[in-house]
Every structure is written in C-alpha cells, then in structure tokens.
Amino acid sequence: MFTLELLQYALLVLLAVSIGVFFSLCIYIYYKHAQYRHLPGPKRSSFFFGNVSEVRPIYEKNVPFVQVIWELQQKYGPVFAFYFFHKVLVFINDPTTVKTLLMNNIHTKPETYDLFYDLYGTRFLGRGLLTERNHEKWHERRKIFNPAFHRKELIQLMGYFNTSSDKLVLKLKRDADTGKSVPLMDGLCRATLDVIAKAGFGMEQELILEDSRFIDAIETSLRGMLHKFQRPFDWMNPAHWKKRKVIQEAVQFLREYGKALILKTKDDSLSRDQHSNNILSNIMKHFQQSGGSFDAETMVDEFLTFFVAGQETTSNLLGFTLLELGRRPEIAKRVQDEIEAIVGHKEFVEYQDVLKMEYTSLVLKETLRLYPPASGTSRNNAHDIISCGYVIPAGTNCQLNHFVMCRMEEFFKRPLEYDPERFLRDEDQPLYAYFPFSLGTRSCIGQQFALIEARVILAKLYQNFDFKLDPLQSFEILDQLTLKPKGLCRNFIYNKQKV
C-alpha cells in the first residue's frame, strides 16, 4: 500500500512539474514573440512552431531559402520577422543598418554559428575564425593570421595557383573534343581544394587527378553539415545512426590529419631557419614572433574552416561565372580577349597579370552580386536599434542578406540584369548593400586569396579551351549552406588551336 501511494505521489509530482514546465514554455514563447509583434512578416502558422511549416517545402522541393526571403521582402518590405520555434529571426535589408551592425564590434555573431561547432557530437569547425563569437578571442587570433594573407605573402603563392590550375587543365583535356557534356563543378571543386591544400597547408596529396580519402571525407562532412541544418532533430532518429557514424568518422579523420600536419609544421618551423612557403608556415612564423599562445585543437578548427569556407565558395563563384559567360557570348569574348592580350601563351600567370585583368575582375564582381556563395551574414545587436522606422530589440538575431539587397531596385538599377560594367558607373548605390565577403573587421580574411585564385583559374581555362554551354544546363540555384549552380555547370569543351 505504501509503495502504491508513493508511486501515485511521484506521478502527481511529475504531472505538476510537466504542467509547470509546459506553461513556463508557453509564457516564454509568448513573451519572446510579443517583442516582435510590431514588425511585419508572415503570419505564424503555429504558436509553438512559428513559420516552420513555410520552411519545410523549401527543402522538400529544393526551393532556395534566399529566394523565399527575397519574395518575403517584396511583400513585407525591408524589415520583417520570421518565427522559428521560439526563436525570432529579423531580416533587415537596409544599408544603414548593415553599416551599424557590421562596422561596430559590439554587435556579435549569434548562437546559430554554434551549430558549426560539431557534427553529431564530433568537433568540426569548433571555434575557428568563422565561428568564434567572442570578439576578444577572435581578434587575438585574427591579428596573428592577418600577415599571412598580406599581399606580399600572396604573391609568393602564385606558383600554387598556377600549378593547381594546370592540373585542372590536364584533367579537362581528357574530356575535350569528345562531344560529351562535362560537369565542370567537379573539376572546379577539386582545383580550389588543391589550391588550399597546397598554398594553405603545404599538403602533398594529389587532389585533382586522383581520388583520395581526404576528398571523400571533405564531401561527407559537407553533406553531414547540410543534413544537420536541414533536419536539426534527425540525430534522434535511430534509422540514421549508421549514416551519422560515417559522418563522425570522416570528421575525425580530417581532424587527425590536420592535427598531424599542423604539429609537423610547428616542429619544422622551430627546428629550421627557413620555413616552407605556405600560409600555415607563415602563421606559425607569426605565432613565434608574437609570442601568442598556440592551441593545436583551435588550429585544427582553422584547418577545417579554410577548407569548408574557402574551397566551396570559390568553386561556386567560378561555376556561376562560367554559366553567365556561357549564355552571354559578348561578355565571354571580352574576357577571352583580355586574357589573350595579358597572358597570351605564357605558361605562368604572374601577379602583375592578375592586376591587369580589369574587365575579368568586373565580371567576378558582378557574379558575386547576383550569385554570392555566402548569401549574407548575421549579428546579435548589442542594444536596441532603429531600422527603417522599426525598433529592433537588443539581442535580436538580425539577418543581413546580401543576395536580397543586390536584387533590390533601391540599390541597383535593373538589378536582375547581368552587367559587369555597372561598377564603372555611378547609377547604383552599392555602399553597404554589396558585401559578398562581409564588411568590417570580421570580413573574410581570404577574400584576396580567393579573387586571385579565381582569376588565375579563369585565365588558364580560357587560355586552353573554348566552352559551349549545354542547352540542358539549368540556371537555377541550389541553396546548400552556400549557393551553388544547379546542374553542375555542364559544358562542351573544345581544345584551342595554339598558333
């Protein structure tokens, strides 16, 4: 009898606690959402889930989320709220607010960046430059890393850019003049991966002409990260445990590989008077000079961050560029003529050659306007701010979307028209509306690296081949954490007859 009464009492206590937790959650959600009632935006379809039902079809039908945000902006204006469970995302497409949030370090990155920390319990990007939210810790590391990305250091890496591009050319020559459509994205991804491996870390692995476990692990990790974002609660699904185990093993392999490489480079830099010519060696040199604290796990975070953030974004930029050039022969001819005039039949593209590619640079800039691989960034505002007449409460997850702003007629005339020369005219208002590499002190450290790399690869491609876009190639966008071309940028390739 006593045991039964005790069990009944325990059940009553559990029920009371559950009811208390439920009502506390309801009050919290009500209070949280009430802070944003004054903002326009789509109506919540559920008190608990917010606008989640609007998100689900996006992934099921492969509709780019940025496309949805663009349409919501057209309907609700430059500032609107989007409810995601108990959280509220406020999308702000206003240059003045972009300047406020990105040019002042008191506004920090939101907790959503913590999602990159691990993949199913295995540390992934950890606290690298991309994901570190503590500004002081980030600033200390960025200050040490900055010299390795200085122009004089990047000039020393031109050999890597050329060598990797030459290997890409060799790979594509196998598919040229065959009459078969070639998915260029595979080669572009391998080339940009090889550049980072060699120029960034002095890796000796062959990543363009051969398959390797390293490439497989990178691809598996990226797929895992996408799956985690698209289905955040899938970690509880027993049916996918085996898949998650494969992802965990891939991440663990990459981290162990990176750690061994980093420790070897560190030992080499201590035992030799001269260090190898790559970014990691230069960083190690500056670590020694600055007396900064060295943490191997954090450096592994940077190792993976450089591959994830640097490789895919540059290859996507090149893919979108080749798509636009494929359907705009007049622009492609100007790029070809410029490359021929500057590079000709030279086997080595010099840094000075890259600087002379003014029209090609405009083409890349316009591609980044319409097809930014990183569609935007976000900040938590440190205090209440006013944007377009609306009060945005302190601590809001403010979403700043470059993709959307560059499609708004308020900032760009004929925004959907691909026009590289728009940047030579003063009819547009791109200031704080154009930020493909973010802005302020937390702008992308590798942006000059990426733009040099892109111009060298384009120069080598147009130096050796003519391209004809496959008529079946799609011009749609895949939104898979980064924006990429749908259909793999399929082209017919023809060897150029060199005189």
FENMODA-V779503 format. One line per field, one symbol per residue. phi: phi as a letter, one per 20 degrees, with the letter a starting at -180 (. if undefined). psi: psi as a letter, one per 20 degrees, with the letter a starting at -180 (. if undefined). burial: + if it has 16 or more other C-alpha atoms within 10 Angstrom, else -. Layout:
phi=???
psi=???
burial=???
//
This chain:
phi=.ffffffffffffffffffffffffffffgfffffdffefqfffebfedmdgffegfgffdlffgfffffffffedofcbdcecleecddecdbgffgfgeeecffedfffffffegbclndgdeldfgfdfeffffffffffffggfdfgfffgfegffgfffffffgfffffdflemdfdfffffffffffffffefecmfefeddecebfffgffffffffffffffcfdffeeffdfffffffffffffffffffffffffffffeecfddfebffffffffgffemffdcfffffgfgfffffeeffffffgfffffffffdcgffffffffffffeeldfeceefffffefffgfffffffffecfgefrbbbeffbgcdclndedggnffeeddfgfffdeffdcflfeeebgfffeddeecffmddbfdmbmfefffdffgfffgfffffgffffdcdccffgeffdfdedcmdebfenmlfcedcfeeee
psi=gggghhggghhggggggggggghggggggggghhijhiqrrqppiqghickhhhhghghhjkpphhgghghhghgiaipqqppnciqppopomphghggghhjpiiorqrihiihigrolippeiclahhiohohggghgghhhhghijqghhhhijhggggghhhhgggghhhiqkijqppohhghgghghghgggghhjkqiqoigiqqrhggghggggghggghghhmhjiiiohijggghgggghgggggggghgggghghggghhiqhprqnrggghghghgghijqppoghhhhghghgggghhghgghgghghghgghhjmhhghhhggggghhghcjpiporhhgghimghhhhghghghghmpgoiaaqqophrprpokippoqqjqnooooggghijpihhppmhiponhihiirkhrmiojiomhkarahkrphjghgghggghgggghgihhqqqppphipqjrppnmgqprppjjmpqppppqop.
burial=----------------------------+---+--+--++++-+---+-+++-----+----++++--++-++---++++++++++-++++++++-++--+++-+-++++--+-++++++-++++++++++++----+--++-++-+++----+--+++++++++++++-+++-++----+++++-+++++++++++++++++--+++-----++-++-+++-+++++-+---++--------+--++-++++++--++-++--++-++-----+-++++++++++++--------++++++++++++++++++++++++++++++----++--++-++--++----++++-++--+-++++++++++++++++++++++++--+-+----++--+++++++++++++--++--+--+-+-+-----+++-++++++++--+-++++-++++++++++++++++++++++--+---++++-++++++++++++++----
//
